[in-house]
Amino acid sequence: MQRSDEIRRFGRARMGSPFQPFDKEMESKSPTFFVSSSGFYHSLSMSYPEFHYTVACRLHSAPEELWPIVSDTNRFNFDTGLSSVEELRDMSTLTNARRRLKIEFLRIPIIWEEQPFEWVQPYRFGVRRVFKTGPVGEVRVLAQLQPGASGGTTLTYDVWARPRLALGLISIPMVIGFTSMRRVRKVFPSYDELVRQGKGLMPEAVRERLSGNGVRRLQTALKALQDQSFSGELLERLRDLIATGDDFTLSRIRPYVMADFWEVDRRETLNLFFAATRSGLFELRWDILCPACRNSVQSFSTLSDAKPETHCDTCQIDFRANFDAYVELSFRISPSIRTVRDTVYCVGGPQVTPHIVAQQLLPEGDERTISPLLEPGRYRLRSPGVPGSLPLLVDEQTGRQAIAIPLGPAGWPPEELPITTHPELQFRNERGEETLFVLERTAWTDQALTAAEVTAMPMFRDLFSREVLRPNEQISVGTLTVMFTDLCRSTALYHEIGDAPAFGIVMDHLEIMKGLVAKHDGAFVKAMGDGTLSVFRNPLNALRAAEEAHSTLGVRDSENRPLMVKVGIHTGPCIIINQNDRLDYFGSTVNIAARLESLSHGNDMVISSQVYADPEVFDWLPLAPWTLHHTETMLKGFGEKSFPVLRLTHRSIDS
Ligand SMILES: [Zn+2]
């Protein structure tokens, strides 16, 4: 089924199996088409003949191992000598993620319309380009990865090209047939070698491109980082990355991807990148991602330059950037250390949107069966211009093997479909118009570092918080846990022991609170007199910080005056604002946490039912030394509704 679809879609290619066993690389000379070294054409009278070139090679790695690098068409186009592309923004007449692109070849601008890439992970991808200028009329490319019977992959790479002008009869064999295919033959085995060496991220791992000054600056910065107690091993990896990483990697370093690749702790790696940025090795790079296709639609060095109201040209939608998931932080090498080309060679290949596991463009009335290889988990099938989506659950045990999925004018079928990890999905386009079927994982990659996460990180706040937002601009940062604390009876303390000693105790208490909040992965936002405001990504960490504050401050008393802390904790959506050059939080979540703190008596904590409902908190509480008291209260300023709260008192006090 796949095979016949392929032939229908990519045209009257070779006859027989597209996966002929090739013992060595070869170029096929299809009998269906004119391609020959002895003559140039069939006929110039009507349209020009189509040229066809094939490279096939047998590789050691499996298709799923090769897929991330082989389908990275941006890198592949660069490695095979293509010019960088420019996207032309006038896409008003284009549908289904088509794009209008331009390259310069021998200083001649060549413009074409690119159909959306089509792929089925990890077996094949291809694209069709229709040219508006230049000697070539149309080019189709198809790469196929066929698993070998005893491991490995037979990779075939086909290019079909038809001239637009007579000049194409000469330029296609020269540029595509000779130069480009010669490079293609070298590139795939070199990717195979990188996969085997575990070097997928660093294809150009041998070139040293640092200038003399770059080397000196790098040494100075590494020395400074060593003094900040980063491990020698981690600094060695950083040095290697900067000296030998390729341009694609260094223009957008994703710290969690690096940490996973290096097999080291993510938080330590991230802190290293923050510190290295302060030492001048990197610049921050913020990308605003489209919520539908997850492409970067804007890229900035300071987030305050970003326009929150934005638009995705590919999906034709407007959206408001929200810090939750759609703003990602990465790092770019500083030009004072190393110059990297930040150019684009391909805008639509499978690795531009790696969460999309299959994408197929079906003419109206068409049907097509694909058989992707999927990890277990949740997926969805969607299509630009069709509301909603079809949820799919990949589960080897309960999933169905073969399934037909019709898409008619009424939209997607309403129920979730269970499918296996290697299903046969038959897409049927019954909408009455051409439709792009997009099958994607719903989970946001946990390797992305979102702005919501970053802005609650202590090290980031210390080093960069001024650079995040324009003064007084507010933006949603998703769900956070907010903790207010206050020192009990501090007024009495000032009265009893005098202003200066009391002030010292209060200041000590603030330092202790700062330390405890950081220890439990929270961010200390501000002190207000004897009170503090902190935020946490995870509710349990707030409770743990509060518990340790009680025990630490409780025994600190030197003159029989126990320091008692009042605590209020609430979880909910927060809004961030840059006020007086500092990131601050506000919104009703923050206000409720403050009210809860005012209900605390000291040596206890008052938490909302939302905090209590968090599964980690729920599991932890029975094991912790706290007794629960359920109660309801009216919160001033929050209407007449009563608000369920829980007061936790320490068992040592209850007894
Ligand atoms: Zn989009």
Residues whose N, C-alpha, C, O or C-beta is under 5 A from the ligand:
A	BS01	ZN	C290 A292 C293 R294 C312 T314 C315
